[in-house]
Amino acid sequence: MVYYRSMATAETAAAAGASELDRVFGALSDPTRRRIVSRLSHGEATLTELAEPFDLTMPGLSKHVSVLEDAGIVHKWRVGRSRYCRLIPERLQEADEWIQTQTAFWNQRLDGLQNYLEGEDQ
């Protein structure tokens, strides 16, 4: 019975990690949000500065930033009347690690397939 509980806890932790990763990828699925992340990779900015290259209203931009903030990719704060944003690169690192793991797995599988097919030709 104890083993079952520890497995359930491990599964719950894995599901929570997947849920966080899902939010990161979901937030990055929109091209506007990817451009916001790209801009913030050069340093913090106000919402007004972020809005300049986009044809968006401030409420529209704020919604995009909120999605990024909910995913843990962006931190937003207020100083006086201005709202500032900065990138949280650690969240993107987690997504990159997942992508690297998948890339290594599929490269290995495809290399094995290539070796098999080359052996069939000989």
C-alpha positions as CSV (number, residue, x, y, z in Angstrom):
1,M,0.0,0.0,0.0
2,V,2.8,2.4,0.8
3,Y,4.3,1.7,-2.6
4,Y,1.0,2.6,-4.3
5,R,0.9,6.0,-2.5
6,S,4.5,6.8,-3.4
7,M,3.7,6.0,-7.1
8,A,0.5,8.2,-6.9
9,T,2.6,11.0,-5.5
10,A,5.2,10.6,-8.2
11,E,2.4,10.6,-10.9
12,T,0.9,13.7,-9.4
13,A,4.2,15.5,-9.4
14,A,4.8,14.4,-13.0
15,A,1.3,15.6,-14.0
16,A,1.9,19.0,-12.3
17,G,5.2,19.3,-14.2
18,A,3.5,18.5,-17.4
19,S,0.8,21.0,-16.7
20,E,3.4,23.8,-16.2
21,L,5.1,22.8,-19.4
22,D,1.7,22.8,-21.1
23,R,1.1,26.4,-20.0
24,V,4.6,27.4,-21.3
25,F,4.0,25.9,-24.7
26,G,0.5,27.2,-24.8
27,A,1.7,30.7,-24.1
28,L,4.4,30.4,-26.7
29,S,1.9,29.1,-29.3
30,D,0.8,32.6,-30.2
31,P,3.2,34.6,-32.6
32,T,2.4,37.9,-30.8
33,R,3.5,36.4,-27.4
34,R,6.6,34.9,-29.0
35,R,7.5,38.4,-30.3
36,I,6.9,39.9,-26.8
37,V,9.3,37.2,-25.4
38,S,11.8,38.0,-28.0
39,R,11.7,41.7,-27.2
40,L,12.0,41.0,-23.5
41,S,15.1,38.9,-24.1
42,H,16.9,42.2,-24.7
43,G,15.8,43.6,-21.4
44,E,12.8,44.8,-19.4
45,A,10.3,47.1,-20.9
46,T,7.1,48.9,-20.1
47,L,3.8,47.8,-21.6
48,T,3.8,51.0,-23.7
49,E,7.2,50.1,-25.1
50,L,6.0,46.5,-25.8
51,A,3.0,47.8,-27.6
52,E,4.9,50.0,-30.1
53,P,5.5,47.3,-32.8
54,F,2.1,45.8,-32.5
55,D,-1.3,46.9,-33.9
56,L,-2.9,46.1,-30.5
57,T,-4.9,48.0,-28.0
58,M,-3.3,48.2,-24.5
59,P,-6.0,45.9,-23.1
60,G,-5.2,43.4,-25.9
61,L,-1.5,43.6,-25.2
62,S,-2.2,43.3,-21.4
63,K,-4.0,40.0,-22.1
64,H,-1.1,38.6,-24.0
65,V,1.3,39.6,-21.2
66,S,-1.1,38.1,-18.6
67,V,-0.9,34.7,-20.4
68,L,2.9,34.9,-20.4
69,E,2.8,35.9,-16.7
70,D,0.4,33.0,-15.8
71,A,2.8,30.6,-17.6
72,G,5.7,32.0,-15.5
73,I,7.6,33.3,-18.5
74,V,7.2,37.0,-17.6
75,H,7.1,39.0,-14.4
76,K,5.0,42.2,-14.4
77,W,5.1,45.0,-11.8
78,R,4.0,48.5,-11.4
79,V,6.1,51.6,-10.7
80,G,3.8,54.7,-10.4
81,R,1.6,54.7,-13.4
82,S,3.9,52.5,-15.5
83,R,3.8,48.7,-15.7
84,Y,7.1,47.0,-16.4
85,C,7.8,43.5,-17.6
86,R,10.8,41.3,-17.6
87,L,11.6,37.8,-18.9
88,I,12.0,34.8,-16.6
89,P,14.4,32.7,-18.6
90,E,14.3,29.7,-16.3
91,R,10.8,28.8,-17.5
92,L,12.1,28.8,-21.1
93,Q,15.0,26.7,-20.0
94,E,12.6,24.0,-18.8
95,A,10.9,24.0,-22.2
96,D,14.3,23.8,-23.9
97,E,15.3,20.9,-21.8
98,W,12.2,19.0,-22.8
99,I,12.8,19.8,-26.5
100,Q,16.4,18.6,-26.2
101,T,15.3,15.4,-24.6
102,Q,12.8,14.7,-27.4
103,T,15.3,15.7,-30.1
104,A,17.9,13.3,-28.7
105,F,15.4,10.5,-28.5
106,W,14.2,10.9,-32.1
107,N,17.6,11.4,-33.5
108,Q,18.7,8.1,-31.9
109,R,15.6,6.4,-33.3
110,L,16.1,7.8,-36.8
111,D,19.8,6.9,-36.8
112,G,18.8,3.3,-35.9
113,L,16.3,3.3,-38.8
114,Q,18.9,4.6,-41.2
115,N,21.4,2.0,-40.1
116,Y,18.7,-0.7,-40.6
117,L,17.8,0.5,-44.0
118,E,21.4,0.8,-45.1
119,G,21.9,-2.8,-43.9
120,E,18.9,-3.9,-46.0
121,D,20.5,-2.3,-49.1
122,Q,23.7,-4.3,-48.7
